[in-house]
């Protein structure tokens, strides 16, 4: 996930590294059960929900694979009122086949909103 060379300026973090780094940045202390109302059993959205007992946060993490279109997702957490503020971070790339390589810019776009 990280390509190293003797020249540190050529070290490259793969797109997978950015995904794993992002998904591991918010810790859950327990997972929560999820009800999937979608007609498809699996994919293109893969997800987990949980909570962090230390911060009192409810957490939803998802990844969309092999989809070039919008994928609607709607979530609710028991005990969290409608309209409660949340943070949303989305990682994207301009091309679904994009990858990071030495000497090129990072292809992963990160957008965060609150």
Beta strands, then each sheet from edge to edge (+ up, - down):
strand 1: 2-3
strand 2: 12-13
strand 3: 30-31
strand 4: 45-52
strand 5: 57-64
strand 6: 88-92
strand 7: 109-113
sheet 1: 1+ 2-
sheet 2: 3+ 4- 5+
sheet 3: 6+ 7-
end
